Amino acid sequence: MTITQLQYVLAVAEHKNFTLAAEKSFVTQPTLSMQVQKLEDELDVLIFDRSKKPITITEVGKKIVDQAKNIVAEAERIKDIVDQDKGYIGGDYTLGIIPTVMPTLLPMFLNAFIKKYPKVNLIIKEQSTKTMIKNVMDGHLDAGIAATPLEIEFIKERPLYYEPFVGYVPKNHRLASEELLSTDHLDVSDILLLQDGHCFREGVINLCKASQNLRGEHFKIESGSFETLVSLADEGMGMTLLPYLNTLHLEENKKINLKSFQKPTPAREISLIYHKSELKIQITDALREVISSIVRGAIAFQDVKIISPLGKN
């Protein structure tokens, strides 16, 4: 039994296809198939049922795949131990970022990070929280930046910053005369929301649920971007809520429509999430240090109330 064989087994388990697994593993299909077959012969079990399309994993195969994930991860830790001992911070590092954070946070820290750690090859992917969690668990992401708490076993969360909610209330809106917003003012039927699947949307809904303001909707508009929500609000279609960092680059004539909340200010917790095995932890620590130091200069809020991104029934 070899680490390479286990890596091939994991590739087939993921892609449910020997040809695709070989392509992703950068080997020929006969080579990969032969190694998987050798492992099955050695263990005297079938890991995969090849009679079905796509290939399925047998019951004993599922247990072998789970253990293979642990073994491959622990094997990779050996190189990590050496890198940490040498103080080396470098190599490939794949980072997922949720869509509501990517446009504002990435330009703030990317240049500073790559200048400080030029040996790190940072690979950045925009992903939903659900996809990110799966990829962190499966080892396809080294870490992710997401709204927390997520309360997922095997995933660690290290807060980077707390980003307040800010109301965008056009002058013709019923709340335009309010100096500060309160959660009691909010009615989800009156708020323009992001599309389903965005954790910020869930945070807004949870904020409204806290006040039991859930009247029936006269119409329903959902968008994938904050820019669209602001434009719709300007057209008199309602108000919206924005993450604080998204308000910094609004045009000056739009900033007059921004309204802060009464304290404690509702906010979302943005964290670096990664697998509890802590692979490449030296890069994760370096990334957290750079991001935290930069964002602290942009967000100076203390008295906040964290709004969960988890969907509630």
C-alpha positions, 0 to 999 in steps of 0.5 A, spaced: 500 500 500 502 506 498 500 514 498 500 514 491 495 508 491 491 512 496 491 518 492 488 515 486 483 512 490 481 519 492 481 521 485 476 516 483 472 517 489 471 524 487 470 524 480 466 517 479 470 516 473 477 513 472 479 517 465 477 523 469 481 521 475 487 520 471 487 526 467 486 530 474 492 526 477 496 527 471 497 520 469 495 515 464 488 511 465 491 505 465 497 507 470 491 509 475 487 503 474 492 498 475 494 501 481 487 502 484 486 494 482 493 492 486 490 496 492 484 492 491 487 485 490 492 487 496 486 488 501 482 483 497 476 487 497 472 491 491 473 499 493 469 501 487 463 498 483 465 498 476 458 495 473 455 502 474 455 508 471 457 513 474 462 508 478 459 507 485 463 506 491 462 499 495 460 500 503 467 497 505 470 502 500 466 508 503 470 506 509 477 505 506 476 512 502 474 516 509 481 513 512 485 514 505 483 522 506 486 522 513 492 518 511 493 522 505 492 529 509 497 526 515 502 524 510 502 532 507 503 534 514 510 531 514 512 536 509 508 542 513 512 540 519 519 541 515 517 547 512 515 550 519 521 548 522 525 551 517 521 558 517 519 557 510 512 560 508 511 558 500 508 553 495 501 553 492 495 555 497 488 555 495 483 560 498 476 560 497 472 567 498 464 568 498 461 573 493 459 578 498 466 579 501 471 578 494 470 585 491 471 589 497 476 585 501 481 582 496 483 588 493 485 591 500 490 585 502 492 581 495 498 586 493 500 587 501 500 579 501 504 577 495 509 583 496 510 580 503 510 573 502 512 572 494 514 565 495 506 563 496 502 562 490 496 564 492 490 561 488 483 564 489 476 562 488 470 565 489 465 560 492 458 560 496 459 558 503 456 551 502 461 549 496 467 552 500 465 548 506 465 541 502 472 543 498 475 545 505 473 538 508 475 534 501 482 538 501 480 542 495 481 548 499 487 550 504 482 555 507 476 560 506 473 566 508 466 566 510 461 569 514 461 565 521 459 562 525 458 556 521 458 550 527 461 545 522 465 539 525 472 538 523 472 546 521 476 551 525 474 558 525 478 564 526 475 571 526 478 576 521 473 582 523 466 584 524 463 588 519 457 592 521 450 592 517 448 599 514 442 601 511 441 604 504 434 608 505 432 613 499 429 619 501 422 617 499 422 611 504 418 611 510 425 610 514 428 616 511 427 621 517 430 616 522 437 618 524 439 611 526 436 605 524 433 600 529 432 592 528 425 594 530 424 598 524 426 592 519 421 589 515 423 583 510 418 585 505 420 592 505 428 590 504 431 588 497 435 582 498 440 578 495 439 571 491 438 565 495 444 562 496 448 568 499 449 568 506 448 575 507 441 574 505 440 569 511 443 574 515 438 580 513 433 575 514 435 573 521 436 580 523 428 581 521 426 575 524 429 577 531 424 583 530 418 578 528 417 583 522 415 578 516 409 581 513 407 578 506 410 581 500 407 585 495 412 583 490 419 580 490 426 582 487 432 578 488 439 580 485 446 577 485 449 584 486 449 590 491 450 595 486 443 592 483 440 593 490 442 600 490 439 602 484 433 598 485 432 602 492 433 609 488 428 607 483 423 607 490 422 599 490 424 599 497 431 599 502 436 595 502 442 593 507 449 593 505 456 590 508 460 596 511 466 595 506 461 596 500 459 603 502 466 606 502 466 606 495 459 609 493 458 615 489 458 621 494 450 622 492 448 615 494 452 616 501 447 621 503 442 615 503 446 611 508 444 610 515 447 606 521 444 602 526 443 604 534 448 600 538 449 594 539 450 595 531 448 588 528 454 586 524 457 579 520 463 576 523 468 574 517 473 569 519 478 565 516 476 557 516 480 551 515 480 544 516 482 542 523 488 538 521 491 545 520 495 543 513 499 549 511 498 553 518 504 557 517 501 560 511 494 561 514 497 564 520 501 569 515 494 570 511 490 572 517 495 577 520 496 581 513 488 581 513 487 583 520 492 588 520 489 592 514 482 591 515 483 594 522 484 600 519 478 600 515 473 598 520 473 601 527 467 598 530 467 595 537 460 595 540 457 590 535 452 584 535 453 578 531 448 576 526 448 569 524 449 567 517 445 560 518 438 559 515 433 558 521 427 555 520 
